[in-house]
Amino acid sequence: MKSKLTLRLDDSLKERAKQLAEERGASVSKIVEDYFRLLLHDPSGGDSRAESASGKNAVPDDLPPRTRQMVDALGPAKTDLDLDEDTEAWVDAMHEKHK
């Protein structure tokens, strides 16, 4: 279910957002929604905290063309990194901190 959200923006920013939306053939609402999905790592529209391990690196189907090209060029994320003990400890600490 979708609901309405009111945002207060500087007039010049609002106009730039409208121009961007027009250039992309989308609404300002869609751009804001997509941005929040990126921030929340939530391409599905569900709760990002409930993501499964298998869907962790899933790529959304509705990416803009340039972003899709970059994702395709980079390929899937590596999960089998060879990290030294200190780096691995730091990564684990950052993961816990930013849950």
C-alpha positions in Angstrom: 0.0 0.0 0.0 1.3 3.5 -0.9 0.7 6.5 1.2 1.4 10.2 0.8 4.4 11.9 2.3 4.9 15.7 2.4 8.5 17.0 2.0 9.6 20.6 2.6 12.4 21.6 0.2 14.1 24.8 -0.8 12.4 26.2 -3.9 15.5 25.9 -6.1 16.0 22.3 -5.0 12.4 21.5 -5.7 12.7 22.9 -9.2 15.9 21.0 -9.8 14.2 17.8 -8.6 11.3 18.4 -11.0 13.7 19.0 -13.9 15.6 15.8 -13.0 12.4 13.8 -12.9 11.3 15.2 -16.3 14.7 14.3 -17.8 14.4 10.7 -16.5 10.8 10.3 -17.4 9.8 9.7 -13.8 8.0 11.5 -11.0 9.7 13.2 -8.1 7.9 10.7 -5.9 9.4 7.8 -7.8 12.9 9.3 -7.5 12.5 9.8 -3.8 11.1 6.3 -3.3 14.0 4.8 -5.3 16.5 6.8 -3.3 15.1 5.6 0.0 15.2 2.0 -1.3 18.9 2.5 -2.1 19.6 3.9 1.3 17.7 1.1 3.0 19.2 -1.6 0.6 15.7 -2.6 -0.1 15.0 -3.3 -3.8 11.9 -5.4 -3.1 9.8 -2.8 -1.2 9.8 -5.0 1.9 11.5 -4.5 5.2 15.3 -4.3 4.6 16.0 -5.8 8.1 14.3 -9.0 7.0 16.6 -9.6 4.0 17.6 -13.2 3.4 21.2 -14.3 3.0 20.5 -15.4 -0.6 18.9 -12.1 -1.6 21.7 -10.0 0.1 23.4 -9.2 -3.2 20.3 -9.2 -5.4 20.2 -6.5 -8.1 16.9 -4.8 -8.7 15.4 -5.2 -12.1 14.3 -1.5 -12.4 17.8 0.1 -12.4 18.4 3.1 -14.6 20.3 2.1 -17.8 23.7 3.6 -16.8 23.6 2.0 -13.4 22.6 -1.4 -15.0 25.6 -1.0 -17.3 27.9 -0.5 -14.3 26.5 -3.4 -12.4 26.8 -5.7 -15.4 30.4 -4.5 -16.0 31.4 -5.1 -12.4 29.7 -8.5 -12.1 28.6 -10.1 -8.8 30.1 -9.1 -5.5 32.9 -11.3 -4.2 32.1 -12.9 -0.8 35.2 -15.0 -0.5 37.7 -12.2 0.3 41.1 -13.2 1.6 41.4 -10.8 4.6 44.1 -10.7 7.2 43.0 -11.2 10.9 43.0 -7.4 11.8 41.0 -6.4 8.7 38.5 -9.2 9.3 38.1 -8.1 12.9 37.5 -4.5 11.7 34.9 -5.7 9.2 33.1 -7.7 11.8 33.1 -4.7 14.2 31.8 -2.4 11.5 29.1 -4.9 10.6 27.9 -5.1 14.2 28.1 -1.3 14.6 26.0 -0.5 11.6 23.3 -3.2 11.9 
